[in-house]
Structure formats: structure tokens, C-alpha cells
Amino acid sequence: MRVMVLVRSTKESEAGVMPDTQLLSAMGAFNEELVKAGVLVDGEGLQPTSKGKRVRFRGSERAVVDGPFPGVKDQVAGYWVWNVSSMDEAVEWVKRCPNPGKGESEIEIRPILTLEDFGEAVTPDVKQQDERLRSELSHKGA
């Protein structure tokens, strides 16, 4: 199963404070373990919400909202995509992760939906389109 592992923002990450050398080194070592175990698919840190934008949808209308966004703990500072055998395995990996913040931090794990999760809404055309797009992405090295 694939999961998205969301590193929640802290006051420091939202202020643009970069991790120190010790944390970067510890995270690098953790990422190496994930790669060697065949777990890591992708992952990156994110800039603070002050550098982001949101697009709000209301029917056919679109409104662009500039960051920063309220609710520091509701924001995401980084992510991984992991390929694991179960949610329990993902939890065990997160427990081994260095603390991503200077104090209290939180990491959320969420299963990634598969096409099969959408049930009867997946027509043969939708399935064919999905397979074509995944093939195109794999050829681009994404």
C-alpha cells in the first residue's frame, strides 16, 4: 500500500527557519534507511505558507488567496510517499523518524487512494485513461 506521510508545520517552519545541520544529517540518514528498505517513493520539504497561494472554488468561480494561512498545526511543512505493507509498518517507520521540529511535532499518515477505491465510478474509459497517464509518467521518470 502507498501512504502519504505529512510532516505538520511548526511555528519555526512557518517562520521560514531552516533545520540545522544536525537535523539535516539525521533526516538524511533516515531517508537512506527508507531507500535501502524500498519504502521511499518520493518526499520533499515545503516552503512556508507565506510563499504559497490557495485557489478557492465556488461553482464556476475561482478566487486566489495569498499566504500565509492561519492554523500553523493545520499546515504541511513536508511530505513523503512510502510504499509499505500496512499502516502498522508506516507507523513503525514514523516512530523511527527524527523529530522534525525543535519541540513538539506531529506527523500524519494517510493511505493513498487507488483507482479501485472509487468503485463503480471507474468506467473502462477512466481505467484506460489512468493506465495511459501512469505509463506516460513512468516514461518521463516521474
N, C-alpha and C positions, 0 to 999 in steps of 0.2 A: 504494500500500500504506500501511496505517496502522502506525505503530510507537509504542511507549511508550518514552519516554526517562526513565530513572530516575537521579536525582541521589543518589548514595550519601551517607550520613551521615558526618560527621567528629566528632572529639571536641568541637569547638566547637558544631556544630549540635545534638548530643545534650545539651550542657550548656545549651541554650537561648540561646546567644549569637546575636544578630541580626546580619545583614550590615550593613556600614557604608554610608554614603551613596554612596560611590564604586562599590561593588559593585551596589547597588540601581539606580543610574543606568546602569551598564554592562549589567546584565541587562535593564533596561527598553528600552535601545536594541537589544539583541539580539532581544528579543521583538517589537519593532517591525519588524525585518527579517523575522522569521518570518511575521508577519501580512501584510506587504506582498508576500511571496513566495507567499502562500496555503498555507503549510506548517502553521502553528499551528492546532490544533483546540481544545486545552484545556491548562491547566497551572496548578499551584499549588505552593506550598511547604507542608511539613507540620510540625506541632509535634513536639518531641522524643518519643521513645517513652515517656518518663516520664509523659506525659499520655495515653498510649494503653492499650488493652486488647487481648488476644487471646482468642479462643474456640477451645478445643481440642475436637476431635471424636473420640470413641471409640465406634463403633457409634451407639447412640441417646443416649449420654451427652454432656453439654456441660459444659465447665469453663472458667470465666473466669479469666484470668491478667492481673494488673495490671502495667503497665510500671514501670520501664524494662526493656528487653530486652537481653540480652547480645550482644556482637559488633557493635560500632559500625559497622564497614565492611559488615556484612550488612544494615544498616537503610537505609531510604529517607528522604531529607530533603525531596524534592520530585520532581515529575514534569512531563512534557509529553506530550501526544498530538500526533503530527505526521502529516500526510498527505504522503508523499514518493513519488517514482517508484521508488526502490530503496533497499536497505540502504546502498549506497555513497553515495547522496545524504544519507542520515541521518548517516552518519559525517562527511561533509564539513561539515554544519551543526554537529555537536558539536565538531569541531575549531575552529570559529569562536567557540564559546561562551566567555564569560569564565570563568576558574577560579572555581567556586562556593565554594571554601574558601580559607583563608589560606595553606595549604601544599599538600600533596599531596591531590588529589581524584580521584574516579572517577565516570564517567557510563556507565551501561549502556543499550544499545539493544536492544529486543526486538520482533519483529514481533507484531502483534495477530492472533489467530486470526479467521478468517471462518467463517461457517456452513458453507461448502463444505469447510473443512478437517476437518470431522467425518465426512465421507463418508456411508456407508450408515446411520449412526445418525440422520441427518436425515430424518425422515419428512415427508410432506406436511403433517401437523398441526404438527410442530415448525417447519417453514418458515413456515407461515401465522401461527403464534403470534409468531415472530420479526418478521415483517413488520408485524404489528399493533402490537407493542410499540415498534418503531422509529418507526412512524407517530405513535403517541401521544407519544413523547418529542420528536419534531420539532415537534409542535403546542404542546408546553409550553415550547419554546425551550431544551431541554436540549442 
